Every structure is written in structure tokens, then in C-alpha cells.
Amino acid sequence: MTQSSRLLEFLKKLLRQSEGVVLYRSNNPILCNFIVESLQENHIPAYLSQEAVGQHIYPVNIGKLSESEIIVSQKDYSRAKELLDAILSELEANQIPEPDDEEFPKDQGNT
């Protein structure tokens, strides 16, 4: 096998691996991991791709400085999108409102 044919085979493998579609992007790794686990429980193969900001100098994967992508195969995209919409609407419906300051006054240090 010549060097050029090895390179061609390598490139073909890369192209086959890149058949995934981005389902969801977020900078919330907990939410992304929850969504990936939910997809996998429903027999939809998915994986999490995380890119660090400043990956060439000093990688940072915290807070709003990183972004995660959930990747699914193209054939599973419609099922995954339906499940994602259901998960996000359920999370939004069950979101706990923050308490008002008047209802829960701050502790003034008096005992």
C-alpha cells in the first residue's frame, strides 16, 4: 500500500465519522449531560463534544467560556429533536421561581 493510498483511506474514515448532526448547543454541561443520557436511554446514540476556549494556548472549560454540542446521527435527528423539545419544555414548566426578597428577608445577624 502506497503512502497516498493510506492517506486516502484515512481521509475516507474521517469523512465517515463526520456524518453526525449537531442537535443542541449550550454552555451548561450539566444540562447537556442530562440530555445525552436521556437520548441514550431512549436508544438514540448521541455523544457530547466540548470545545475549550483558548484551546491552543490555555484551555478553559468553565462557565460561559465553553460550549458543548450534542451530536446525533442524521437518521436519528427527527426522533432526537422530538425528545429534546419534550425535555426542554418539561424543564421550563418545572422551573422553580426565585424567591422574592420581601417573602424571605435576609438574615440581619440578630439572634
Secondary structure by P-SEA (a helix, b strand, c coil): ccaaaaaaaaaaaaaaaaccccccccccaaaaaaaaaaaaaacbbbbbbbbbcccccccccccccbbbbbbbcccaaaaaaaaaaaaaaaaaaaccccccccccccccccc
